[in-house]
Amino acid sequence: MLITHDTRCALDAVVDLVNTAPEDDDARDGLSDVASLADFVGKHEISDVGVLSEFDLSAVRKIRDRFAGVFAAADARIAAGLINELVAAAGTTPRLTDHDGYDWHVHYFAPGASVADHLAADCGMALAFFVVAGEQERLRRCEAPDCRRAFVDLSRNRSRRYCDSRTCGNRLHVAAYRARRKEAAG
């Protein structure tokens, strides 16, 4: 599956967006205020969003929940329905652009769109490409028992199970190794 630079940036943004949601009532919301939204926008170099407000924060949190539903979708039909709703509500307006030193690429959001509409359009289309390609199962949640972070499995054989193999994967492998050694010793 060919993934363009823009699609990859949108995938990174949607994964990070979904992962800002608190995992339980005790966890901190990664989008707790307008400043954290501004940090998110800066980190992902989201262009043309203007001055951010509480309204933007609320709207981005709502689409974050919708995107989380895409990652939790049991099948492509459910994922497609959620993506269609997100993209349609954003007023998707595809257009070619070559800004900030990047070659020609497609933006799906309308000029002057809010940050929520920008994310819904660009990230929604990035996820749509996976559904169209029959690759919706690549939109996953970490299989570590104490972690449910979202990620996109871009491995060649679709075998990635953890959001980060260095943290979640290694931690579980070490725990399994220690359990085997304990069982062998006991």
PyMOL commands that place a pseudoatom at each C-alpha (Angstrom):
pseudoatom trace, name=CA, resn=MET, resi=1, chain=A, elem=C, hetatm=0, pos=[0.000, 0.000, 0.000]
pseudoatom trace, name=CA, resn=LEU, resi=2, chain=A, elem=C, hetatm=0, pos=[1.493, 3.331, -1.076]
pseudoatom trace, name=CA, resn=ILE, resi=3, chain=A, elem=C, hetatm=0, pos=[1.401, 5.904, 1.699]
pseudoatom trace, name=CA, resn=THR, resi=4, chain=A, elem=C, hetatm=0, pos=[2.266, 9.447, 0.673]
pseudoatom trace, name=CA, resn=HIS, resi=5, chain=A, elem=C, hetatm=0, pos=[3.996, 11.944, 2.937]
pseudoatom trace, name=CA, resn=ASP, resi=6, chain=A, elem=C, hetatm=0, pos=[0.715, 13.770, 3.622]
pseudoatom trace, name=CA, resn=THR, resi=7, chain=A, elem=C, hetatm=0, pos=[-1.129, 10.551, 4.401]
pseudoatom trace, name=CA, resn=ARG, resi=8, chain=A, elem=C, hetatm=0, pos=[1.639, 9.511, 6.788]
pseudoatom trace, name=CA, resn=CYS, resi=9, chain=A, elem=C, hetatm=0, pos=[1.491, 12.897, 8.536]
pseudoatom trace, name=CA, resn=ALA, resi=10, chain=A, elem=C, hetatm=0, pos=[-2.291, 12.598, 8.843]
pseudoatom trace, name=CA, resn=LEU, resi=11, chain=A, elem=C, hetatm=0, pos=[-1.971, 9.055, 10.218]
pseudoatom trace, name=CA, resn=ASP, resi=12, chain=A, elem=C, hetatm=0, pos=[0.556, 10.218, 12.803]
pseudoatom trace, name=CA, resn=ALA, resi=13, chain=A, elem=C, hetatm=0, pos=[-1.749, 13.080, 13.765]
pseudoatom trace, name=CA, resn=VAL, resi=14, chain=A, elem=C, hetatm=0, pos=[-4.867, 10.916, 14.121]
pseudoatom trace, name=CA, resn=VAL, resi=15, chain=A, elem=C, hetatm=0, pos=[-3.023, 8.295, 16.178]
pseudoatom trace, name=CA, resn=ASP, resi=16, chain=A, elem=C, hetatm=0, pos=[-1.600, 10.990, 18.467]
pseudoatom trace, name=CA, resn=LEU, resi=17, chain=A, elem=C, hetatm=0, pos=[-5.023, 12.642, 18.659]
pseudoatom trace, name=CA, resn=VAL, resi=18, chain=A, elem=C, hetatm=0, pos=[-6.764, 9.416, 19.686]
pseudoatom trace, name=CA, resn=ASN, resi=19, chain=A, elem=C, hetatm=0, pos=[-4.011, 8.733, 22.200]
pseudoatom trace, name=CA, resn=THR, resi=20, chain=A, elem=C, hetatm=0, pos=[-4.558, 12.103, 23.930]
pseudoatom trace, name=CA, resn=ALA, resi=21, chain=A, elem=C, hetatm=0, pos=[-7.823, 10.768, 25.363]
pseudoatom trace, name=CA, resn=PRO, resi=22, chain=A, elem=C, hetatm=0, pos=[-7.571, 9.660, 28.988]
pseudoatom trace, name=CA, resn=GLU, resi=23, chain=A, elem=C, hetatm=0, pos=[-7.683, 5.875, 29.294]
pseudoatom trace, name=CA, resn=ASP, resi=24, chain=A, elem=C, hetatm=0, pos=[-9.675, 6.028, 32.525]
pseudoatom trace, name=CA, resn=ASP, resi=25, chain=A, elem=C, hetatm=0, pos=[-11.139, 8.533, 34.980]
pseudoatom trace, name=CA, resn=ASP, resi=26, chain=A, elem=C, hetatm=0, pos=[-7.824, 8.890, 36.823]
pseudoatom trace, name=CA, resn=ALA, resi=27, chain=A, elem=C, hetatm=0, pos=[-5.733, 9.629, 33.724]
pseudoatom trace, name=CA, resn=ARG, resi=28, chain=A, elem=C, hetatm=0, pos=[-4.953, 13.113, 32.438]
pseudoatom trace, name=CA, resn=ASP, resi=29, chain=A, elem=C, hetatm=0, pos=[-6.507, 14.328, 29.194]
pseudoatom trace, name=CA, resn=GLY, resi=30, chain=A, elem=C, hetatm=0, pos=[-3.753, 15.110, 26.689]
pseudoatom trace, name=CA, resn=LEU, resi=31, chain=A, elem=C, hetatm=0, pos=[-5.951, 17.924, 25.370]
pseudoatom trace, name=CA, resn=SER, resi=32, chain=A, elem=C, hetatm=0, pos=[-6.744, 19.483, 28.723]
pseudoatom trace, name=CA, resn=ASP, resi=33, chain=A, elem=C, hetatm=0, pos=[-6.691, 23.103, 27.550]
pseudoatom trace, name=CA, resn=VAL, resi=34, chain=A, elem=C, hetatm=0, pos=[-6.200, 25.373, 24.547]
pseudoatom trace, name=CA, resn=ALA, resi=35, chain=A, elem=C, hetatm=0, pos=[-2.435, 25.452, 25.176]
pseudoatom trace, name=CA, resn=SER, resi=36, chain=A, elem=C, hetatm=0, pos=[-2.210, 21.661, 24.852]
pseudoatom trace, name=CA, resn=LEU, resi=37, chain=A, elem=C, hetatm=0, pos=[-4.234, 21.875, 21.626]
pseudoatom trace, name=CA, resn=ALA, resi=38, chain=A, elem=C, hetatm=0, pos=[-1.808, 24.534, 20.364]
pseudoatom trace, name=CA, resn=ASP, resi=39, chain=A, elem=C, hetatm=0, pos=[1.103, 22.209, 21.229]
pseudoatom trace, name=CA, resn=PHE, resi=40, chain=A, elem=C, hetatm=0, pos=[-0.603, 19.389, 19.309]
pseudoatom trace, name=CA, resn=VAL, resi=41, chain=A, elem=C, hetatm=0, pos=[-1.163, 21.669, 16.291]
pseudoatom trace, name=CA, resn=GLY, resi=42, chain=A, elem=C, hetatm=0, pos=[2.482, 22.799, 16.412]
pseudoatom trace, name=CA, resn=LYS, resi=43, chain=A, elem=C, hetatm=0, pos=[3.870, 19.285, 16.802]
pseudoatom trace, name=CA, resn=HIS, resi=44, chain=A, elem=C, hetatm=0, pos=[1.941, 18.087, 13.763]
pseudoatom trace, name=CA, resn=GLU, resi=45, chain=A, elem=C, hetatm=0, pos=[2.580, 21.255, 11.746]
pseudoatom trace, name=CA, resn=ILE, resi=46, chain=A, elem=C, hetatm=0, pos=[-1.133, 21.673, 11.058]
pseudoatom trace, name=CA, resn=SER, resi=47, chain=A, elem=C, hetatm=0, pos=[-1.325, 24.675, 8.778]
pseudoatom trace, name=CA, resn=ASP, resi=48, chain=A, elem=C, hetatm=0, pos=[-3.866, 27.449, 8.349]
pseudoatom trace, name=CA, resn=VAL, resi=49, chain=A, elem=C, hetatm=0, pos=[-5.840, 27.027, 11.590]
pseudoatom trace, name=CA, resn=GLY, resi=50, chain=A, elem=C, hetatm=0, pos=[-5.800, 30.574, 12.956]
pseudoatom trace, name=CA, resn=VAL, resi=51, chain=A, elem=C, hetatm=0, pos=[-6.178, 31.479, 16.626]
pseudoatom trace, name=CA, resn=LEU, resi=52, chain=A, elem=C, hetatm=0, pos=[-7.347, 28.532, 18.725]
pseudoatom trace, name=CA, resn=SER, resi=53, chain=A, elem=C, hetatm=0, pos=[-10.180, 28.820, 21.255]
pseudoatom trace, name=CA, resn=GLU, resi=54, chain=A, elem=C, hetatm=0, pos=[-12.176, 26.791, 23.769]
pseudoatom trace, name=CA, resn=PHE, resi=55, chain=A, elem=C, hetatm=0, pos=[-14.651, 26.122, 20.956]
pseudoatom trace, name=CA, resn=ASP, resi=56, chain=A, elem=C, hetatm=0, pos=[-11.829, 24.535, 18.904]
pseudoatom trace, name=CA, resn=LEU, resi=57, chain=A, elem=C, hetatm=0, pos=[-10.763, 22.457, 21.893]
pseudoatom trace, name=CA, resn=SER, resi=58, chain=A, elem=C, hetatm=0, pos=[-14.295, 21.138, 22.381]
pseudoatom trace, name=CA, resn=ALA, resi=59, chain=A, elem=C, hetatm=0, pos=[-14.718, 20.390, 18.665]
pseudoatom trace, name=CA, resn=VAL, resi=60, chain=A, elem=C, hetatm=0, pos=[-11.382, 18.543, 18.459]
pseudoatom trace, name=CA, resn=ARG, resi=61, chain=A, elem=C, hetatm=0, pos=[-12.269, 16.436, 21.514]
pseudoatom trace, name=CA, resn=LYS, resi=62, chain=A, elem=C, hetatm=0, pos=[-15.546, 15.434, 19.810]
pseudoatom trace, name=CA, resn=ILE, resi=63, chain=A, elem=C, hetatm=0, pos=[-13.840, 14.300, 16.619]
pseudoatom trace, name=CA, resn=ARG, resi=64, chain=A, elem=C, hetatm=0, pos=[-11.185, 12.562, 18.736]
pseudoatom trace, name=CA, resn=ASP, resi=65, chain=A, elem=C, hetatm=0, pos=[-13.949, 10.384, 20.169]
pseudoatom trace, name=CA, resn=ARG, resi=66, chain=A, elem=C, hetatm=0, pos=[-15.252, 9.653, 16.659]
pseudoatom trace, name=CA, resn=PHE, resi=67, chain=A, elem=C, hetatm=0, pos=[-11.766, 8.693, 15.468]
pseudoatom trace, name=CA, resn=ALA, resi=68, chain=A, elem=C, hetatm=0, pos=[-11.397, 6.411, 18.501]
pseudoatom trace, name=CA, resn=GLY, resi=69, chain=A, elem=C, hetatm=0, pos=[-14.525, 4.663, 17.226]
pseudoatom trace, name=CA, resn=VAL, resi=70, chain=A, elem=C, hetatm=0, pos=[-12.797, 4.007, 13.894]
pseudoatom trace, name=CA, resn=PHE, resi=71, chain=A, elem=C, hetatm=0, pos=[-9.916, 2.271, 15.684]
pseudoatom trace, name=CA, resn=ALA, resi=72, chain=A, elem=C, hetatm=0, pos=[-12.423, 0.235, 17.704]
pseudoatom trace, name=CA, resn=ALA, resi=73, chain=A, elem=C, hetatm=0, pos=[-14.643, -0.632, 14.730]
pseudoatom trace, name=CA, resn=ALA, resi=74, chain=A, elem=C, hetatm=0, pos=[-15.334, -4.351, 14.419]
pseudoatom trace, name=CA, resn=ASP, resi=75, chain=A, elem=C, hetatm=0, pos=[-15.463, -4.246, 10.632]
pseudoatom trace, name=CA, resn=ALA, resi=76, chain=A, elem=C, hetatm=0, pos=[-14.901, -2.045, 7.594]
pseudoatom trace, name=CA, resn=ARG, resi=77, chain=A, elem=C, hetatm=0, pos=[-18.582, -1.134, 7.241]
pseudoatom trace, name=CA, resn=ILE, resi=78, chain=A, elem=C, hetatm=0, pos=[-18.670, 0.415, 10.720]
pseudoatom trace, name=CA, resn=ALA, resi=79, chain=A, elem=C, hetatm=0, pos=[-15.330, 2.177, 10.166]
pseudoatom trace, name=CA, resn=ALA, resi=80, chain=A, elem=C, hetatm=0, pos=[-16.523, 3.486, 6.789]
pseudoatom trace, name=CA, resn=GLY, resi=81, chain=A, elem=C, hetatm=0, pos=[-19.706, 4.873, 8.314]
pseudoatom trace, name=CA, resn=LEU, resi=82, chain=A, elem=C, hetatm=0, pos=[-17.779, 6.766, 10.989]
pseudoatom trace, name=CA, resn=ILE, resi=83, chain=A, elem=C, hetatm=0, pos=[-15.241, 8.078, 8.494]
pseudoatom trace, name=CA, resn=ASN, resi=84, chain=A, elem=C, hetatm=0, pos=[-17.994, 9.158, 6.096]
pseudoatom trace, name=CA, resn=GLU, resi=85, chain=A, elem=C, hetatm=0, pos=[-19.704, 11.116, 8.884]
pseudoatom trace, name=CA, resn=LEU, resi=86, chain=A, elem=C, hetatm=0, pos=[-16.452, 12.829, 9.909]
pseudoatom trace, name=CA, resn=VAL, resi=87, chain=A, elem=C, hetatm=0, pos=[-15.450, 13.763, 6.367]
pseudoatom trace, name=CA, resn=ALA, resi=88, chain=A, elem=C, hetatm=0, pos=[-18.934, 14.933, 5.363]
pseudoatom trace, name=CA, resn=ALA, resi=89, chain=A, elem=C, hetatm=0, pos=[-19.340, 17.093, 8.471]
pseudoatom trace, name=CA, resn=ALA, resi=90, chain=A, elem=C, hetatm=0, pos=[-15.974, 18.716, 7.744]
pseudoatom trace, name=CA, resn=GLY, resi=91, chain=A, elem=C, hetatm=0, pos=[-17.181, 19.919, 4.337]
pseudoatom trace, name=CA, resn=THR, resi=92, chain=A, elem=C, hetatm=0, pos=[-14.342, 18.203, 2.522]
pseudoatom trace, name=CA, resn=THR, resi=93, chain=A, elem=C, hetatm=0, pos=[-12.980, 20.281, -0.342]
pseudoatom trace, name=CA, resn=PRO, resi=94, chain=A, elem=C, hetatm=0, pos=[-10.031, 18.544, -2.032]
pseudoatom trace, name=CA, resn=ARG, resi=95, chain=A, elem=C, hetatm=0, pos=[-7.474, 20.899, -3.540]
pseudoatom trace, name=CA, resn=LEU, resi=96, chain=A, elem=C, hetatm=0, pos=[-3.883, 20.725, -4.716]
pseudoatom trace, name=CA, resn=THR, resi=97, chain=A, elem=C, hetatm=0, pos=[-1.305, 22.822, -2.905]
pseudoatom trace, name=CA, resn=ASP, resi=98, chain=A, elem=C, hetatm=0, pos=[2.480, 23.183, -2.683]
pseudoatom trace, name=CA, resn=HIS, resi=99, chain=A, elem=C, hetatm=0, pos=[3.148, 25.144, 0.490]
pseudoatom trace, name=CA, resn=ASP, resi=100, chain=A, elem=C, hetatm=0, pos=[6.000, 25.326, 2.996]
pseudoatom trace, name=CA, resn=GLY, resi=101, chain=A, elem=C, hetatm=0, pos=[8.567, 23.692, 0.721]
pseudoatom trace, name=CA, resn=TYR, resi=102, chain=A, elem=C, hetatm=0, pos=[6.519, 20.549, 0.054]
pseudoatom trace, name=CA, resn=ASP, resi=103, chain=A, elem=C, hetatm=0, pos=[5.798, 19.397, -3.486]
pseudoatom trace, name=CA, resn=TRP, resi=104, chain=A, elem=C, hetatm=0, pos=[2.257, 19.158, -4.794]
pseudoatom trace, name=CA, resn=HIS, resi=105, chain=A, elem=C, hetatm=0, pos=[-0.113, 17.339, -2.484]
pseudoatom trace, name=CA, resn=VAL, resi=106, chain=A, elem=C, hetatm=0, pos=[-3.819, 17.256, -1.687]
pseudoatom trace, name=CA, resn=HIS, resi=107, chain=A, elem=C, hetatm=0, pos=[-5.515, 19.005, 1.211]
pseudoatom trace, name=CA, resn=TYR, resi=108, chain=A, elem=C, hetatm=0, pos=[-9.043, 17.813, 1.901]
pseudoatom trace, name=CA, resn=PHE, resi=109, chain=A, elem=C, hetatm=0, pos=[-10.117, 20.629, 4.201]
pseudoatom trace, name=CA, resn=ALA, resi=110, chain=A, elem=C, hetatm=0, pos=[-11.652, 23.861, 2.942]
pseudoatom trace, name=CA, resn=PRO, resi=111, chain=A, elem=C, hetatm=0, pos=[-9.545, 27.041, 3.094]
pseudoatom trace, name=CA, resn=GLY, resi=112, chain=A, elem=C, hetatm=0, pos=[-10.072, 28.706, 6.466]
pseudoatom trace, name=CA, resn=ALA, resi=113, chain=A, elem=C, hetatm=0, pos=[-11.479, 25.516, 8.021]
pseudoatom trace, name=CA, resn=SER, resi=114, chain=A, elem=C, hetatm=0, pos=[-11.408, 25.108, 11.781]
pseudoatom trace, name=CA, resn=VAL, resi=115, chain=A, elem=C, hetatm=0, pos=[-8.752, 22.863, 13.269]
pseudoatom trace, name=CA, resn=ALA, resi=116, chain=A, elem=C, hetatm=0, pos=[-11.424, 20.208, 13.946]
pseudoatom trace, name=CA, resn=ASP, resi=117, chain=A, elem=C, hetatm=0, pos=[-12.622, 20.272, 10.329]
pseudoatom trace, name=CA, resn=HIS, resi=118, chain=A, elem=C, hetatm=0, pos=[-9.018, 20.225, 9.139]
pseudoatom trace, name=CA, resn=LEU, resi=119, chain=A, elem=C, hetatm=0, pos=[-8.280, 17.120, 11.211]
pseudoatom trace, name=CA, resn=ALA, resi=120, chain=A, elem=C, hetatm=0, pos=[-11.599, 15.443, 10.359]
pseudoatom trace, name=CA, resn=ALA, resi=121, chain=A, elem=C, hetatm=0, pos=[-11.034, 15.923, 6.627]
pseudoatom trace, name=CA, resn=ASP, resi=122, chain=A, elem=C, hetatm=0, pos=[-7.319, 15.092, 6.295]
pseudoatom trace, name=CA, resn=CYS, resi=123, chain=A, elem=C, hetatm=0, pos=[-7.191, 12.367, 8.947]
pseudoatom trace, name=CA, resn=GLY, resi=124, chain=A, elem=C, hetatm=0, pos=[-10.526, 10.942, 7.858]
pseudoatom trace, name=CA, resn=MET, resi=125, chain=A, elem=C, hetatm=0, pos=[-9.287, 10.623, 4.287]
pseudoatom trace, name=CA, resn=ALA, resi=126, chain=A, elem=C, hetatm=0, pos=[-6.043, 8.993, 5.450]
pseudoatom trace, name=CA, resn=LEU, resi=127, chain=A, elem=C, hetatm=0, pos=[-8.073, 6.377, 7.330]
pseudoatom trace, name=CA, resn=ALA, resi=128, chain=A, elem=C, hetatm=0, pos=[-10.446, 6.039, 4.368]
pseudoatom trace, name=CA, resn=PHE, resi=129, chain=A, elem=C, hetatm=0, pos=[-7.544, 4.930, 2.176]
pseudoatom trace, name=CA, resn=PHE, resi=130, chain=A, elem=C, hetatm=0, pos=[-7.023, 1.965, 4.524]
pseudoatom trace, name=CA, resn=VAL, resi=131, chain=A, elem=C, hetatm=0, pos=[-10.677, 0.943, 4.350]
pseudoatom trace, name=CA, resn=VAL, resi=132, chain=A, elem=C, hetatm=0, pos=[-10.695, 1.276, 0.538]
pseudoatom trace, name=CA, resn=ALA, resi=133, chain=A, elem=C, hetatm=0, pos=[-7.541, -0.856, 0.289]
pseudoatom trace, name=CA, resn=GLY, resi=134, chain=A, elem=C, hetatm=0, pos=[-9.107, -3.559, 2.477]
pseudoatom trace, name=CA, resn=GLU, resi=135, chain=A, elem=C, hetatm=0, pos=[-6.557, -2.807, 5.206]
pseudoatom trace, name=CA, resn=GLN, resi=136, chain=A, elem=C, hetatm=0, pos=[-8.858, -1.585, 7.996]
pseudoatom trace, name=CA, resn=GLU, resi=137, chain=A, elem=C, hetatm=0, pos=[-7.434, -4.245, 10.326]
pseudoatom trace, name=CA, resn=ARG, resi=138, chain=A, elem=C, hetatm=0, pos=[-4.174, -2.242, 10.347]
pseudoatom trace, name=CA, resn=LEU, resi=139, chain=A, elem=C, hetatm=0, pos=[-5.930, 0.372, 12.507]
pseudoatom trace, name=CA, resn=ARG, resi=140, chain=A, elem=C, hetatm=0, pos=[-5.307, -1.195, 15.893]
pseudoatom trace, name=CA, resn=ARG, resi=141, chain=A, elem=C, hetatm=0, pos=[-5.118, -0.848, 19.627]
pseudoatom trace, name=CA, resn=CYS, resi=142, chain=A, elem=C, hetatm=0, pos=[-2.122, -2.065, 21.632]
pseudoatom trace, name=CA, resn=GLU, resi=143, chain=A, elem=C, hetatm=0, pos=[-2.541, -5.641, 22.868]
pseudoatom trace, name=CA, resn=ALA, resi=144, chain=A, elem=C, hetatm=0, pos=[-0.665, -5.050, 26.119]
pseudoatom trace, name=CA, resn=PRO, resi=145, chain=A, elem=C, hetatm=0, pos=[-3.184, -5.637, 28.936]
pseudoatom trace, name=CA, resn=ASP, resi=146, chain=A, elem=C, hetatm=0, pos=[-2.498, -2.286, 30.588]
pseudoatom trace, name=CA, resn=CYS, resi=147, chain=A, elem=C, hetatm=0, pos=[-2.288, -0.236, 27.375]
pseudoatom trace, name=CA, resn=ARG, resi=148, chain=A, elem=C, hetatm=0, pos=[-4.955, 0.489, 24.787]
pseudoatom trace, name=CA, resn=ARG, resi=149, chain=A, elem=C, hetatm=0, pos=[-3.093, 3.110, 22.736]
pseudoatom trace, name=CA, resn=ALA, resi=150, chain=A, elem=C, hetatm=0, pos=[-4.016, 3.366, 19.064]
pseudoatom trace, name=CA, resn=PHE, resi=151, chain=A, elem=C, hetatm=0, pos=[-1.509, 2.735, 16.282]
pseudoatom trace, name=CA, resn=VAL, resi=152, chain=A, elem=C, hetatm=0, pos=[-1.417, 1.964, 12.570]
pseudoatom trace, name=CA, resn=ASP, resi=153, chain=A, elem=C, hetatm=0, pos=[0.295, -1.318, 11.754]
pseudoatom trace, name=CA, resn=LEU, resi=154, chain=A, elem=C, hetatm=0, pos=[2.499, -0.533, 8.773]
pseudoatom trace, name=CA, resn=SER, resi=155, chain=A, elem=C, hetatm=0, pos=[4.509, -3.742, 9.051]
pseudoatom trace, name=CA, resn=ARG, resi=156, chain=A, elem=C, hetatm=0, pos=[4.803, -5.739, 5.859]
pseudoatom trace, name=CA, resn=ASN, resi=157, chain=A, elem=C, hetatm=0, pos=[3.046, -8.813, 7.251]
pseudoatom trace, name=CA, resn=ARG, resi=158, chain=A, elem=C, hetatm=0, pos=[0.478, -7.019, 9.462]
pseudoatom trace, name=CA, resn=SER, resi=159, chain=A, elem=C, hetatm=0, pos=[1.989, -8.561, 12.604]
pseudoatom trace, name=CA, resn=ARG, resi=160, chain=A, elem=C, hetatm=0, pos=[2.515, -5.577, 14.892]
pseudoatom trace, name=CA, resn=ARG, resi=161, chain=A, elem=C, hetatm=0, pos=[0.747, -6.090, 18.222]
pseudoatom trace, name=CA, resn=TYR, resi=162, chain=A, elem=C, hetatm=0, pos=[2.012, -3.282, 20.431]
pseudoatom trace, name=CA, resn=CYS, resi=163, chain=A, elem=C, hetatm=0, pos=[1.960, 0.503, 20.163]
pseudoatom trace, name=CA, resn=ASP, resi=164, chain=A, elem=C, hetatm=0, pos=[5.693, 0.529, 20.909]
pseudoatom trace, name=CA, resn=SER, resi=165, chain=A, elem=C, hetatm=0, pos=[7.786, -2.608, 20.808]
pseudoatom trace, name=CA, resn=ARG, resi=166, chain=A, elem=C, hetatm=0, pos=[10.411, -1.019, 23.062]
pseudoatom trace, name=CA, resn=THR, resi=167, chain=A, elem=C, hetatm=0, pos=[7.997, -0.356, 25.909]
pseudoatom trace, name=CA, resn=CYS, resi=168, chain=A, elem=C, hetatm=0, pos=[4.872, -2.498, 25.773]
pseudoatom trace, name=CA, resn=GLY, resi=169, chain=A, elem=C, hetatm=0, pos=[6.369, -5.326, 23.724]
pseudoatom trace, name=CA, resn=ASN, resi=170, chain=A, elem=C, hetatm=0, pos=[9.595, -5.632, 25.707]
pseudoatom trace, name=CA, resn=ARG, resi=171, chain=A, elem=C, hetatm=0, pos=[7.786, -5.324, 29.029]
pseudoatom trace, name=CA, resn=LEU, resi=172, chain=A, elem=C, hetatm=0, pos=[5.482, -8.238, 28.177]
pseudoatom trace, name=CA, resn=HIS, resi=173, chain=A, elem=C, hetatm=0, pos=[8.307, -10.352, 26.766]
pseudoatom trace, name=CA, resn=VAL, resi=174, chain=A, elem=C, hetatm=0, pos=[10.399, -9.798, 29.899]
pseudoatom trace, name=CA, resn=ALA, resi=175, chain=A, elem=C, hetatm=0, pos=[7.416, -10.662, 32.119]
pseudoatom trace, name=CA, resn=ALA, resi=176, chain=A, elem=C, hetatm=0, pos=[6.813, -13.879, 30.145]
pseudoatom trace, name=CA, resn=TYR, resi=177, chain=A, elem=C, hetatm=0, pos=[10.512, -14.764, 30.347]
pseudoatom trace, name=CA, resn=ARG, resi=178, chain=A, elem=C, hetatm=0, pos=[10.561, -14.230, 34.121]
pseudoatom trace, name=CA, resn=ALA, resi=179, chain=A, elem=C, hetatm=0, pos=[7.399, -16.319, 34.541]
pseudoatom trace, name=CA, resn=ARG, resi=180, chain=A, elem=C, hetatm=0, pos=[8.975, -19.185, 32.545]
pseudoatom trace, name=CA, resn=ARG, resi=181, chain=A, elem=C, hetatm=0, pos=[12.164, -19.016, 34.614]
pseudoatom trace, name=CA, resn=LYS, resi=182, chain=A, elem=C, hetatm=0, pos=[10.187, -18.951, 37.856]
pseudoatom trace, name=CA, resn=GLU, resi=183, chain=A, elem=C, hetatm=0, pos=[8.136, -21.946, 36.743]
pseudoatom trace, name=CA, resn=ALA, resi=184, chain=A, elem=C, hetatm=0, pos=[11.272, -23.846, 35.682]
pseudoatom trace, name=CA, resn=ALA, resi=185, chain=A, elem=C, hetatm=0, pos=[12.989, -23.061, 39.005]
pseudoatom trace, name=CA, resn=GLY, resi=186, chain=A, elem=C, hetatm=0, pos=[9.935, -23.916, 41.128]
for i in range(1, 186): cmd.bond("trace and resi %d" % i, "trace and resi %d" % (i + 1))
show_as sticks, trace
zoom trace
